[in-house]
């Protein structure tokens, strides 16, 4: 099954982490990779690292903000995809957080993602993708799409990110 968590609102990574917990609770094997996020000690990273060990990989360099950073970001995305392809052979559920951001930024291509999509569609394996900017072709391919919509967020009033909420 192909699951997608997308939209402009908060909660996509949290939904992915919850999906991982649900699968682990059913005795499934799970791998969880993060495209844009570096290992910054966020709460979910600490817990996923403890639960999944080497099957958790925060493989990003942060969000792509300047064009001169593109080669390094592209290399990090390629390295994470190599890891993801290997994990896809071994696990029941592969979660790729911020994969849609990587797609939209051109760090990941549809063609690179296609084998993982085909594997999830053709076997009793699951692929979970998250991020903003879901392309139409993925909406058509996915079995489940949940869109997060922001209605209100404290940062709009200048409140800084809160420990345990945003990280």
Backbone torsions as a table, in degrees:
resi	resn	phi	psi	omega
1	UNK	NA	142.9	178.0
2	UNK	-109.1	120.1	-179.3
3	UNK	-116.3	139.5	-179.6
4	UNK	-130.9	131.0	171.5
5	UNK	-114.4	117.2	-172.8
6	UNK	-139.4	-177.6	176.0
7	UNK	113.5	174.1	-176.3
8	UNK	-88.2	-10.0	-177.2
9	UNK	-87.0	168.9	178.3
10	UNK	-76.2	149.4	172.1
11	UNK	121.6	-1.3	-177.6
12	UNK	-68.2	-47.9	177.9
13	UNK	-65.8	-39.0	177.6
14	UNK	-62.2	-39.4	177.2
15	UNK	-63.8	-40.4	177.8
16	UNK	-63.6	-43.4	178.9
17	UNK	-63.4	-40.7	177.1
18	UNK	-63.9	-38.6	177.6
19	UNK	-64.1	-39.3	177.5
20	UNK	-62.6	-45.2	179.4
21	UNK	-61.3	-43.6	179.7
22	UNK	-60.7	-46.2	-179.4
23	UNK	-64.9	-43.4	178.3
24	UNK	-60.6	-39.0	178.7
25	UNK	-64.2	-20.2	177.0
26	UNK	-98.0	11.9	176.7
27	UNK	80.2	14.1	179.8
28	UNK	-84.2	155.7	172.7
29	UNK	-92.2	139.1	-173.4
30	UNK	-133.7	139.0	169.4
31	UNK	-122.8	140.6	-173.6
32	UNK	-133.8	113.0	177.4
33	UNK	-115.1	146.0	178.2
34	UNK	-119.1	122.7	-176.4
35	UNK	-73.1	-56.0	-170.7
36	UNK	-94.1	-15.3	-171.4
37	UNK	-90.4	126.4	174.1
38	UNK	-84.4	166.2	178.5
39	UNK	-74.5	98.4	-175.7
40	UNK	-114.8	8.7	178.0
41	UNK	78.0	18.8	176.1
42	UNK	-59.1	152.9	-176.0
43	UNK	-54.0	-45.2	-179.1
44	UNK	-67.7	-31.9	178.1
45	UNK	-66.7	-41.6	179.0
46	UNK	-61.7	-45.7	-177.7
47	UNK	-72.0	-42.0	179.0
48	UNK	-64.4	-37.5	175.8
49	UNK	-60.7	-41.6	178.3
50	UNK	-66.8	-42.6	-176.4
51	UNK	-74.9	-39.2	-170.6
52	UNK	-105.6	-17.2	-178.3
53	UNK	58.6	-125.8	-177.7
54	UNK	-68.7	-10.1	177.4
55	UNK	-86.1	6.2	171.6
56	UNK	-115.3	128.0	-177.1
57	UNK	-140.0	103.7	169.8
58	UNK	-82.2	96.0	-168.6
59	UNK	-102.1	10.8	-176.4
60	UNK	-94.1	177.5	178.5
61	UNK	-117.9	16.1	-171.8
62	UNK	95.3	177.5	-178.0
63	UNK	-76.7	144.4	-177.9
64	UNK	-72.9	110.4	-175.9
65	UNK	-111.1	-25.1	-177.5
66	UNK	-132.8	138.0	-175.4
67	UNK	-59.0	-32.7	-179.9
68	UNK	-67.3	-13.9	177.1
69	UNK	-84.9	-10.6	-173.5
70	UNK	-54.5	-46.1	-178.8
71	UNK	-58.7	-41.8	179.8
72	UNK	-67.3	-40.3	178.2
73	UNK	-66.0	-39.7	178.6
74	UNK	-63.4	-42.3	179.0
75	UNK	-64.2	-40.6	178.8
76	UNK	-65.0	-40.7	178.8
77	UNK	-65.4	-40.2	178.8
78	UNK	-64.2	-39.9	179.1
79	UNK	-65.5	-41.0	178.2
80	UNK	-66.4	-37.7	178.2
81	UNK	-65.5	-36.7	175.1
82	UNK	-59.8	-45.6	177.6
83	UNK	-61.8	-44.0	-178.0
84	UNK	-62.7	-42.2	178.7
85	UNK	-61.3	-40.8	178.1
86	UNK	-66.2	-45.0	-179.5
87	UNK	-63.2	-37.6	-177.9
88	UNK	-58.8	-26.9	178.2
89	UNK	-74.9	-19.6	-168.0
90	UNK	-115.7	-14.2	-171.3
91	UNK	-118.2	163.2	175.4
92	UNK	-82.7	-31.0	-178.2
93	UNK	-137.8	127.4	175.7
94	UNK	-113.7	123.9	179.6
95	UNK	-112.2	126.7	178.5
96	UNK	-121.5	92.8	-179.3
97	UNK	-72.6	137.7	-179.0
98	UNK	65.0	20.1	175.8
99	UNK	-63.2	-34.4	-179.3
100	UNK	-69.7	-35.1	174.2
101	UNK	-62.7	-44.8	179.4
102	UNK	-62.2	-38.9	176.2
103	UNK	-62.0	-49.6	-177.8
104	UNK	-63.7	-30.2	179.7
105	UNK	-85.5	-2.6	-179.2
106	UNK	76.8	16.5	178.1
107	UNK	-87.4	-16.8	179.5
108	UNK	-138.0	141.1	-179.2
109	UNK	-110.8	160.7	175.7
110	UNK	-58.0	-40.1	-178.9
111	UNK	-65.0	-36.3	177.8
112	UNK	-69.4	-33.5	-179.1
113	UNK	-81.3	-23.7	-173.7
114	UNK	-53.3	-45.7	-180.0
115	UNK	-61.8	-35.3	178.2
116	UNK	-69.7	-38.0	176.8
117	UNK	-64.6	-44.2	-179.5
118	UNK	-64.0	-39.7	179.6
119	UNK	-63.3	-43.2	-179.8
120	UNK	-69.5	-32.9	-179.4
121	UNK	-77.0	-27.3	-172.2
122	UNK	-102.6	-5.1	-177.0
123	UNK	-136.6	177.1	176.7
124	UNK	-85.3	54.9	178.8
125	UNK	-126.5	155.7	-176.0
126	UNK	-125.7	141.3	176.5
127	UNK	-123.3	125.9	179.6
128	UNK	-116.8	126.5	-179.6
129	UNK	-122.5	147.0	176.7
130	UNK	-139.9	166.0	175.0
131	UNK	133.6	168.9	177.7
132	UNK	-82.0	156.9	172.1
133	UNK	77.3	47.9	179.0
134	UNK	-65.1	125.6	176.6
135	UNK	-71.4	152.8	-178.9
136	UNK	-57.9	-40.3	-178.2
137	UNK	-61.7	-32.4	179.4
138	UNK	-75.6	-35.8	176.3
139	UNK	-59.7	-37.6	179.0
140	UNK	-72.3	-34.3	-176.9
141	UNK	-78.8	-36.6	-173.5
142	UNK	-66.1	151.2	176.0
143	UNK	-88.0	-32.6	-178.7
144	UNK	-137.3	129.3	176.2
145	UNK	-129.8	124.5	174.1
146	UNK	-117.8	128.4	-179.5
147	UNK	-109.0	122.4	177.4
148	UNK	-85.8	131.4	-179.3
149	UNK	-122.9	124.1	176.7
150	UNK	-77.5	129.2	174.9
151	UNK	-110.8	-31.3	-179.3
152	UNK	-161.5	140.1	178.2
153	UNK	-149.0	135.1	-176.6
154	UNK	-63.5	-23.7	-178.8
155	UNK	-64.3	-23.8	177.6
156	UNK	-67.0	-18.3	176.2
157	UNK	-100.6	10.0	178.6
158	UNK	87.1	9.5	179.0
159	UNK	-76.9	125.6	-179.3
160	UNK	-69.3	164.3	178.7
161	UNK	-56.4	137.3	-176.0
162	UNK	-102.9	134.4	176.9
163	UNK	-59.4	131.6	-179.2
164	UNK	85.4	-9.7	177.4
165	UNK	-111.9	-57.6	179.2
166	UNK	-97.8	-20.8	-179.5
167	UNK	-147.1	NA	NA
